[in-house]
Amino acid sequence: MYHAVLSKAKEALRFMRALSANKAWALNEKKVAKREKIQIYMLSPRLIIINMNNKYMTKEIEKKS
């Protein structure tokens, strides 16, 4: 369960980076990663909130059938 949450959190962070207007992420993600403030909150077993540099995103985890 924890691995699935972490995997979805990483996917959500990649999605946020793709939508970001900050060109530094595209140019050099490693340098920016040192400055990022990332917090991940788990509200329920299927919903997480990601706070990255004061930008919030929610991500629902799909249930595997």
N, CA, C and O atoms as a Tinker XYZ file with bonds, in Angstrom:
   260  protein
     1  N      0.831000   -1.198000    0.000000    73     2
     2  CA     0.000000    0.000000    0.000000    64     1     3
     3  C      0.873000    1.259000    0.000000    63     2     4     5
     4  O      0.640000    2.184000   -0.778000    81     3
     5  N      1.877000    1.285000    0.876000    73     3     6
     6  CA     2.743000    2.467000    0.968000    64     5     7
     7  C      3.464000    2.713000   -0.353000    63     6     8     9
     8  O      3.588000    3.857000   -0.791000    81     7
     9  N      3.943000    1.636000   -0.994000    73     7    10
    10  CA     4.648000    1.773000   -2.269000    64     9    11
    11  C      3.731000    2.374000   -3.332000    63    10    12    13
    12  O      4.164000    3.210000   -4.126000    81    11
    13  N      2.473000    1.954000   -3.352000    73    11    14
    14  CA     1.514000    2.486000   -4.327000    64    13    15
    15  C      1.281000    3.975000   -4.094000    63    14    16    17
    16  O      1.193000    4.748000   -5.048000    81    15
    17  N      1.183000    4.375000   -2.835000    73    15    18
    18  CA     0.982000    5.793000   -2.508000    64    17    19
    19  C      2.193000    6.606000   -2.935000    63    18    20    21
    20  O      2.049000    7.677000   -3.524000    81    19
    21  N      3.371000    6.108000   -2.645000    73    19    22
    22  CA     4.594000    6.815000   -3.020000    64    21    23
    23  C      4.721000    6.924000   -4.537000    63    22    24    25
    24  O      5.123000    7.966000   -5.056000    81    23
    25  N      4.381000    5.855000   -5.240000    73    23    26
    26  CA     4.426000    5.862000   -6.697000    64    25    27
    27  C      3.462000    6.897000   -7.268000    63    26    28    29
    28  O      3.819000    7.636000   -8.186000    81    27
    29  N      2.242000    6.955000   -6.734000    73    27    30
    30  CA     1.253000    7.928000   -7.202000    64    29    31
    31  C      1.676000    9.348000   -6.849000    63    30    32    33
    32  O      1.420000   10.281000   -7.610000    81    31
    33  N      2.321000    9.513000   -5.700000    73    31    34
    34  CA     2.803000   10.838000   -5.308000    64    33    35
    35  C      3.873000   11.322000   -6.284000    63    34    36    37
    36  O      3.871000   12.485000   -6.688000    81    35
    37  N      4.782000   10.431000   -6.660000    73    35    38
    38  CA     5.818000   10.797000   -7.627000    64    37    39
    39  C      5.198000   11.140000   -8.977000    63    38    40    41
    40  O      5.630000   12.079000   -9.646000    81    39
    41  N      4.183000   10.374000   -9.372000    73    39    42
    42  CA     3.483000   10.652000  -10.632000    64    41    43
    43  C      2.816000   12.028000  -10.581000    63    42    44    45
    44  O      2.863000   12.787000  -11.548000    81    43
    45  N      2.204000   12.332000   -9.454000    73    43    46
    46  CA     1.545000   13.628000   -9.295000    64    45    47
    47  C      2.559000   14.771000   -9.322000    63    46    48    49
    48  O      2.290000   15.832000   -9.886000    81    47
    49  N      3.718000   14.552000   -8.716000    73    47    50
    50  CA     4.761000   15.584000   -8.739000    64    49    51
    51  C      5.272000   15.825000  -10.157000    63    50    52    53
    52  O      5.523000   16.967000  -10.542000    81    51
    53  N      5.424000   14.760000  -10.928000    73    51    54
    54  CA     5.837000   14.921000  -12.327000    64    53    55
    55  C      4.788000   15.713000  -13.099000    63    54    56    57
    56  O      5.123000   16.554000  -13.932000    81    55
    57  N      3.516000   15.437000  -12.816000    73    55    58
    58  CA     2.422000   16.143000  -13.467000    64    57    59
    59  C      2.462000   17.631000  -13.117000    63    58    60    61
    60  O      2.276000   18.484000  -13.985000    81    59
    61  N      2.706000   17.938000  -11.839000    73    59    62
    62  CA     2.787000   19.339000  -11.413000    64    61    63
    63  C      3.952000   20.047000  -12.094000    63    62    64    65
    64  O      3.831000   21.199000  -12.509000    81    63
    65  N      5.072000   19.354000  -12.206000    73    63    66
    66  CA     6.238000   19.960000  -12.854000    64    65    67
    67  C      5.947000   20.253000  -14.322000    63    66    68    69
    68  O      6.363000   21.284000  -14.851000    81    67
    69  N      5.232000   19.344000  -14.976000    73    67    70
    70  CA     4.906000   19.540000  -16.390000    64    69    71
    71  C      4.002000   20.755000  -16.580000    63    70    72    73
    72  O      4.106000   21.455000  -17.588000    81    71
    73  N      3.119000   21.009000  -15.618000    73    71    74
    74  CA     2.199000   22.135000  -15.723000    64    73    75
    75  C      2.815000   23.452000  -15.265000    63    74    76    77
    76  O      2.272000   24.525000  -15.532000    81    75
    77  N      3.935000   23.368000  -14.585000    73    75    78
    78  CA     4.529000   24.564000  -13.999000    64    77    79
    79  C      5.090000   25.506000  -15.064000    63    78    80    81
    80  O      5.605000   25.072000  -16.095000    81    79
    81  N      4.976000   26.785000  -14.791000    73    79    82
    82  CA     5.546000   27.787000  -15.695000    64    81    83
    83  C      7.030000   28.008000  -15.412000    63    82    84    85
    84  O      7.704000   28.733000  -16.145000    81    83
    85  N      7.536000   27.387000  -14.354000    73    83    86
    86  CA     8.940000   27.559000  -13.981000    64    85    87
    87  C      9.824000   26.776000  -14.946000    63    86    88    89
    88  O      9.879000   25.548000  -14.884000    81    87
    89  N     10.513000   27.483000  -15.836000    73    87    90
    90  CA    11.326000   26.829000  -16.857000    64    89    91
    91  C     12.558000   26.142000  -16.267000    63    90    92    93
    92  O     13.151000   25.277000  -16.911000    81    91
    93  N     12.941000   26.515000  -15.063000    73    91    94
    94  CA    14.118000   25.904000  -14.440000    64    93    95
    95  C     13.912000   24.409000  -14.226000    63    94    96    97
    96  O     14.866000   23.633000  -14.280000    81    95
    97  N     12.659000   24.006000  -13.983000    73    95    98
    98  CA    12.397000   22.568000  -13.806000    64    97    99
    99  C     12.760000   21.804000  -15.061000    63    98   100   101
   100  O     13.363000   20.733000  -14.993000    81    99
   101  N     12.392000   22.353000  -16.209000    73    99   102
   102  CA    12.674000   21.673000  -17.467000    64   101   103
   103  C     14.173000   21.710000  -17.777000    63   102   104   105
   104  O     14.716000   20.764000  -18.348000    81   103
   105  N     14.839000   22.805000  -17.400000    73   103   106
   106  CA    16.249000   22.957000  -17.737000    64   105   107
   107  C     17.160000   22.123000  -16.846000    63   106   108   109
   108  O     18.078000   21.465000  -17.336000    81   107
   109  N     16.913000   22.148000  -15.551000    73   107   110
   110  CA    17.789000   21.411000  -14.647000    64   109   111
   111  C     17.018000   20.994000  -13.404000    63   110   112   113
   112  O     17.021000   21.702000  -12.397000    81   111
   113  N     16.365000   19.855000  -13.479000    73   111   114
   114  CA    15.513000   19.400000  -12.391000    64   113   115
   115  C     16.304000   19.087000  -11.123000    63   114   116   117
   116  O     15.790000   19.261000  -10.018000    81   115
   117  N     17.550000   18.628000  -11.269000    73   115   118
   118  CA    18.331000   18.253000  -10.089000    64   117   119
   119  C     18.625000   19.460000   -9.198000    63   118   120   121
   120  O     18.517000   19.362000   -7.976000    81   119
   121  N     18.993000   20.588000   -9.790000    73   119   122
   122  CA    19.276000   21.780000   -8.993000    64   121   123
   123  C     18.015000   22.289000   -8.307000    63   122   124   125
   124  O     18.054000   22.687000   -7.143000    81   123
   125  N     16.905000   22.277000   -9.022000    73   123   126
   126  CA    15.649000   22.756000   -8.455000    64   125   127
   127  C     15.187000   21.831000   -7.339000    63   126   128   129
   128  O     14.606000   22.284000   -6.353000    81   127
   129  N     15.444000   20.542000   -7.492000    73   127   130
   130  CA    14.991000   19.574000   -6.492000    64   129   131
   131  C     15.568000   19.890000   -5.113000    63   130   132   133
   132  O     14.936000   19.598000   -4.098000    81   131
   133  N     16.748000   20.475000   -5.068000    73   131   134
   134  CA    17.347000   20.829000   -3.784000    64   133   135
   135  C     16.596000   21.978000   -3.115000    63   134   136   137
   136  O     16.578000   22.080000   -1.888000    81   135
   137  N     15.976000   22.842000   -3.921000    73   135   138
   138  CA    15.263000   23.995000   -3.362000    64   137   139
   139  C     13.789000   23.714000   -3.111000    63   138   140   141
   140  O     13.130000   24.474000   -2.401000    81   139
   141  N     13.265000   22.647000   -3.675000    73   139   142
   142  CA    11.840000   22.370000   -3.534000    64   141   143
   143  C     11.497000   22.008000   -2.097000    63   142   144   145
   144  O     12.265000   21.347000   -1.398000    81   143
   145  N     10.344000   22.450000   -1.687000    73   143   146
   146  CA     9.803000   22.053000   -0.397000    64   145   147
   147  C      8.600000   21.172000   -0.693000    63   146   148   149
   148  O      7.543000   21.660000   -1.092000    81   147
   149  N      8.766000   19.885000   -0.498000    73   147   150
   150  CA     7.706000   18.941000   -0.844000    64   149   151
   151  C      7.156000   18.315000    0.430000    63   150   152   153
   152  O      7.906000   17.779000    1.246000    81   151
   153  N      5.853000   18.388000    0.589000    73   151   154
   154  CA     5.175000   17.735000    1.701000    64   153   155
   155  C      4.041000   16.909000    1.120000    63   154   156   157
   156  O      3.314000   17.373000    0.241000    81   155
   157  N      3.890000   15.695000    1.607000    73   155   158
   158  CA     2.825000   14.822000    1.127000    64   157   159
   159  C      1.951000   14.450000    2.321000    63   158   160   161
   160  O      2.443000   13.942000    3.328000    81   159
   161  N      0.660000   14.708000    2.197000    73   159   162
   162  CA    -0.295000   14.394000    3.253000    64   161   163
   163  C     -1.236000   13.308000    2.747000    63   162   164   165
   164  O     -1.711000   13.376000    1.614000    81   163
   165  N     -1.501000   12.328000    3.565000    73   163   166
   166  CA    -2.436000   11.272000    3.192000    64   165   167
   167  C     -3.720000   11.486000    3.977000    63   166   168   169
   168  O     -3.745000   11.296000    5.193000    81   167
   169  N     -4.791000   11.882000    3.287000    73   167   170
   170  CA    -6.060000   12.160000    3.953000    64   169   171
   171  C     -6.875000   10.903000    4.183000    63   170   172   173
   172  O     -7.597000   10.789000    5.173000    81   171
   173  N     -6.755000    9.972000    3.272000    73   171   174
   174  CA    -7.463000    8.699000    3.383000    64   173   175
   175  C     -6.616000    7.678000    2.635000    63   174   176   177
   176  O     -5.625000    8.045000    2.003000    81   175
   177  N     -6.991000    6.404000    2.696000    73   175   178
   178  CA    -6.183000    5.411000    1.965000    64   177   179
   179  C     -6.134000    5.648000    0.455000    63   178   180   181
   180  O     -5.277000    5.084000   -0.226000    81   179
   181  N     -7.045000    6.480000   -0.083000    73   179   182
   182  CA    -7.074000    6.681000   -1.526000    64   181   183
   183  C     -6.848000    8.121000   -1.959000    63   182   184   185
   184  O     -6.879000    8.408000   -3.156000    81   183
   185  N     -6.622000    9.032000   -1.025000    73   183   186
   186  CA    -6.484000   10.440000   -1.414000    64   185   187
   187  C     -5.265000   11.054000   -0.735000    63   186   188   189
   188  O     -5.109000   10.984000    0.484000    81   187
   189  N     -4.415000   11.650000   -1.542000    73   187   190
   190  CA    -3.241000   12.332000   -0.990000    64   189   191
   191  C     -3.240000   13.778000   -1.462000    63   190   192   193
   192  O     -3.778000   14.103000   -2.521000    81   191
   193  N     -2.634000   14.632000   -0.666000    73   191   194
   194  CA    -2.444000   16.033000   -1.045000    64   193   195
   195  C     -0.941000   16.276000   -1.088000    63   194   196   197
   196  O     -0.207000   15.889000   -0.178000    81   195
   197  N     -0.505000   16.914000   -2.146000    73   195   198
   198  CA     0.910000   17.227000   -2.300000    64   197   199
   199  C      1.071000   18.738000   -2.281000    63   198   200   201
   200  O      0.401000   19.452000   -3.026000    81   199
   201  N      1.958000   19.217000   -1.428000    73   199   202
   202  CA     2.280000   20.638000   -1.355000    64   201   203
   203  C      3.716000   20.786000   -1.839000    63   202   204   205
   204  O      4.649000   20.295000   -1.204000    81   203
   205  N      3.886000   21.466000   -2.971000    73   203   206
   206  CA     5.220000   21.665000   -3.509000    64   205   207
   207  C      5.408000   23.152000   -3.769000    63   206   208   209
   208  O      4.740000   23.732000   -4.625000    81   207
   209  N      6.317000   23.758000   -3.028000    73   207   210
   210  CA     6.572000   25.199000   -3.152000    64   209   211
   211  C      5.281000   25.997000   -3.038000    63   210   212   213
   212  O      5.033000   26.912000   -3.823000    81   211
   213  N      4.467000   25.642000   -2.061000    73   211   214
   214  CA     3.196000   26.311000   -1.771000    64   213   215
   215  C      2.168000   26.181000   -2.894000    63   214   216   217
   216  O      1.246000   26.993000   -2.974000    81   215
   217  N      2.305000   25.186000   -3.754000    73   215   218
   218  CA     1.284000   24.858000   -4.748000    64   217   219
   219  C      0.688000   23.519000   -4.330000    63   218   220   221
   220  O      1.415000   22.565000   -4.051000    81   219
   221  N     -0.618000   23.458000   -4.291000    73   219   222
   222  CA    -1.272000   22.254000   -3.802000    64   221   223
   223  C     -1.865000   21.442000   -4.941000    63   222   224   225
   224  O     -2.322000   21.993000   -5.942000    81   223
   225  N     -1.852000   20.139000   -4.776000    73   223   226
   226  CA    -2.470000   19.240000   -5.747000    64   225   227
   227  C     -3.034000   18.052000   -4.997000    63   226   228   229
   228  O     -2.406000   17.538000   -4.072000    81   227
   229  N     -4.207000   17.618000   -5.391000    73   227   230
   230  CA    -4.764000   16.399000   -4.815000    64   229   231
   231  C     -4.657000   15.292000   -5.846000    63   230   232   233
   232  O     -4.730000   15.543000   -7.049000    81   231
   233  N     -4.487000   14.085000   -5.379000    73   231   234
   234  CA    -4.360000   12.933000   -6.271000    64   233   235
   235  C     -5.131000   11.780000   -5.662000    63   234   236   237
   236  O     -4.879000   11.379000   -4.525000    81   235
   237  N     -6.070000   11.251000   -6.426000    73   235   238
   238  CA    -6.817000   10.091000   -5.955000    64   237   239
   239  C     -6.135000    8.841000   -6.485000    63   238   240   241
   240  O     -5.774000    8.766000   -7.660000    81   239
   241  N     -5.965000    7.873000   -5.615000    73   239   242
   242  CA    -5.304000    6.631000   -5.987000    64   241   243
   243  C     -6.361000    5.655000   -6.488000    63   242   244   245
   244  O     -7.328000    5.353000   -5.790000    81   243
   245  N     -6.160000    5.167000   -7.707000    73   243   246
   246  CA    -7.116000    4.221000   -8.267000    64   245   247
   247  C     -6.997000    2.886000   -7.551000    63   246   248   249
   248  O     -5.901000    2.425000   -7.233000    81   247
   249  N     -8.133000    2.284000   -7.309000    73   247   250
   250  CA    -8.143000    0.988000   -6.643000    64   249   251
   251  C     -7.916000   -0.096000   -7.683000    63   250   252   253
   252  O     -8.592000   -0.133000   -8.710000    81   251
   253  N     -6.956000   -0.984000   -7.411000    73   251   254
   254  CA    -6.690000   -2.076000   -8.347000    64   253   255
   255  C     -7.771000   -3.134000   -8.196000    63   254   256   257
   256  O     -8.142000   -3.514000   -7.085000    81   255
   257  N     -8.269000   -3.601000   -9.338000    73   255   258
   258  CA    -9.330000   -4.616000   -9.269000    64   257   259
   259  C     -8.772000   -6.014000   -9.397000    63   258   260
   260  O     -9.526000   -6.986000   -9.360000    81   259
